[in-house]
Amino acid sequence: MSNRLFTKDTQAIFWNNNKKAIQRMLDYDYVIGREKPSVAAIVAPTSSNKFEKFFYGADEIMIPLYRSTADAVAEHKNADVLLNFASFRTAYDVTMEALNMGDQFRVIMVTAEGIPERLARKMNQTAKDNGTLIIGPATVGAITPGAFKIANVGGTIENIIKSKLHRAGSAGLVTRSGGLFNELCNIIAINADGIAEGVAIGGDRFVGSVFIDNLLRMEENPDVKYMILLGEVGGTEEYKVIEAVKSGKIKKPVIAWCIGTIAKHFSSGVQFGHAGASANAERETAEAKNQAMREAGIHVPESFNDLPKVINEVYTDLKNKGIITEIEEPEVRSIPKNRRPKNFICTISDDRGEEATYAGFPISSVATPDTGKTIGDVISLLWFKKVYPKWATDFIETVIKTVADHGPAVSGAHNAKVTARAGKSVVESLVTGLLTIGPRFGGAIDGAAKYFKYANDNNMTPQEFLAYMKKQGIPIPGIGHRIKSLRNPDKRVEGLKNYAKEHFPSTPLLEYALEVEQLTTSKKDNLILNVDGTIGILMVDMWRALGYSEEEIDEFIESGTLNSFFILGRTIGFIGHVLDEKRLAMPMYRHPFDDILYDVKKAEEIK
Amino acid sequence: MAQKAIREYDGKAIFAKHWNEYFDGFNYDFKSVLVTSADELREKAKEEGYEWLNQEALVVKPDMLFGKRGKNGLVLFKVEKPGDVKLEDAAKWIEEKQSEEVTLLSGQKGMLTHFIVEPFTPHTQDQEYYISATVVDTDDVLYMSAEGGMEVEEGWDEKVNEVRIPITMTDEEIEEAVRANVPEGIPAENKERFAKFAIQFFKFYRDLNFAYLEINPIVMIENNAHILDLVARLDDTAGFLMKDKWGDIEFPTPFGMEDQSPEEKAIAEADAKSGASLKLTILNPKGRIWTMVAGGGASVVYADTIADLAGVEDLANYGEYSGGPTESETQFYAETIFDLMTRYEDPRGKILIIGGAIANFTDVAKTFTGIIKALDKYADKLKEHNTKIYVRRGGPNYEKGLKDIKEAAERLGLYMEVYGPETHVTDIVRMALDK
């Protein structure tokens, strides 16, 4: 592994949601038949979306989006390549943050051009000390044909196949320029059998990995049979390669050419090519380097125009010697011409097969009593896409049953009844009742979970929690009952608590809530933990015991999942009340005058 | 292009602006003016705060990025004897130096346009020190010598102490390394003071993102630092971090380099406004072979090949367009080149190379639409100059791009040969020259 830059299992985290470049990677993945997409996750700091859709062949797949590299890494530990597509303003910070994650990233590619030189040097040195390979800055990337391709390198799929970049050849290629990288791949495909690995090291003056770093790795890579180096006027990096060839560290044949021979005709002032390309001394000129490489036994053509010929000669020689064998051309999958993005996504159920499924389970496998499955199981599949253990599904079912109805006087039921008496249908009357559910009606479940969890997460003592809520000016959600008290307890609450104590692995938040209750009831007898509070708190305990992270549970609370249990349960009751009205055929309801306080004053005229 | 030279005056102004922050225990009296004429100097002397121009002996030098001004006889510090230059002497000297073109010992030629005027600092040779810092390979290097002045370059190895400072070195390590390398020749009583100054100098150089900073000589009289001569280059890629610290900094064209032509300036302006890259340098306006090449690397190999096969005198321009320019940007770039190449006659006719490697993501058909529009406009002129056009390009949508341009050439009656990725990138140069 260590001497191969990438394999077919390599996965990357892509920093910046560069959709076109990512789509090109996935198209490549499809063409070469990768099992996993080469992009595991995308970091998009300003996006509030959780995923982005991409095509994989004709189908669409979703790649998760994260706000930070740390969040992405937490979920994708095996992604050991970071493709840093941040701008020159932020690319340094993004790389340094990644380097601080120890050995998470084996390779970091930096595309930005024009990172301040001092920062680039610091970044490169830190990476070196860390044992991380940096490709770039100011590069189009690298590719291991048939395994993994970075972003735009290689160009279009048509060009990739023409240039034989869809399967491994025999050459190792290192260039500075990204544009000529593509060209060289084409030349090598025409005159030899393509490349086994290629890196464009980048055009800035200070780049992370230089020619020698990449060539030494390729020397150890058994897929690489010979190497091609395209250097440039300026700098002395080519001399390190010459040293390695002379000392025998590099034994495989090397073909090399330095571009920029033109520069000798112009004393100064004309910048030919990249920022890194400027000769400060005679030995940094393209001529001097080409000559020195030639003398060291590297295959150096007469001119760039003759490079194809030399490549063909070296390749043919290695083939004649049996070092390179004929490559069997693989089947290539083609990308469908007309692809349409889907407007809707479904991740919970599927009706396309023989039998419709709930999160992968055929309905018949959960529906009938002999399956042993309950409404709690169906909820766990359709709401959470998980198979919860029995203690949890039983708890969910208990909650649904507990909240199903609370008599006709509560506002939701009352509204449903009034609507039914106005002659409206079941569904119209039901939604009138449901629309009443909110912060004041049924909302205590959400509120209790949110505030008790917050207090518990922040290690507040019950006293501190009470003081905190007082300061917020909010009565504690889930505390207090009209008539029930410690001495006259709510049986529903008792039932839930007993069930949890007996069946839950642990109930830390409930225990905390009971401490709070001790304190509140000492002030007023009826300030007990009520049924809404108990449900909210036990839901948190359930999710904790099921292994959800605190962030995930916070998200459940934020997204109104707790309220959903109330909505579902109470729907049973509302429908009951509506059907009751239909049966009773009561007339249209009108509220009596004497129950309304009329206090109407004549409107003041504003001039 | 990363490292850019600034004027001595601007370098000193940056020192002055941040002096108190960096140079604890030293004083720097920033008395310096930058003028473009004798009259400007005379006017300056009437302003409040510049009374010293009338009161003190002066030194005048051109401030145009070239060095060795002393050796070129371009430093005025005496009329009769050192330290007797008065305001009017300085003004007259400027007038005299601006009256004709100046040729330096290096052969560079040009008019003098900027002068720096400062008070004369009486001092002895042994008060002159040398200090500079720059980047060598990937390390910073601090150079210090007890002997400043014009002669420091002779006998550099013996006179100058070098301290290599890797990028990850901590402040404590830097201080230790500098202290351990204070030049022998500095008198014992001044050693600590010099070390302290050198450390602060290095931190200033580092934090302000200089790429090169040299004071030669620096004169220390007690705790007063006199920066007698300064050369500085900034890393302009750090510009976005240094906006406030550098202030509104100018990067002048080096002395002796011809000013950019209006066409080059127009392309540079279009480049600055665009997300794409547009570059143009005219090498020989009467040249026979003109290039319009996509991509930085490809543009270099075309220039190499033309110089190899035709000789450099035939190569008219160097430049490139890349990074996905819009159709109108490409059209503007093409028209600029077509216009330039149809100004002078060549009995052999002209050659236009529309070249490029295989693009990674630039839409070839789109950029070619811009070139075709320019061809429409300049077809007659190009024909007048017997222009043969050779096209080679690959990348996204290249088939359409090549087909479109071929059709345009046929429609317009232009001589054109068109090739794709199956032809070697620079082979069209060989074909054009029939070699």
Interface residues (C-beta under 8 A of the other chain):
Chain A: K20 F88 R89 G114 I115 P116 E117 R118 L119 R121 K122 N124 Q125 T126 D129 V140 N152 V153 G154 G155 T156 N159 K162 S163 T175 R176 S177 G178 G179 L180 N182 E183 N186 I187 I190 G203 D204 R205 F206 E232 V233 T236 I259 G260 T261 I262 H265 F266 S268 G269 V270 Q271 F272 G273 H274 A275 A277 S278 A286 S303 F304 N305 P308
Chain B: M1 A2 Q3 V135 D137 T138 P166 I167 T168 R206 N209 A211 D235 T237 A238 F240 L241 P254 M257 T281 L283 A294 G295 G296 G297 A298 S299 V300 V301 A303 D304 T305 I306 A307 D308 L309 V312 L315 Y318 S322 G356 A357 I358 A359 N360 F361 G394 G395 P396 P421 E422 H424 V425 T426 D427 V429 R430
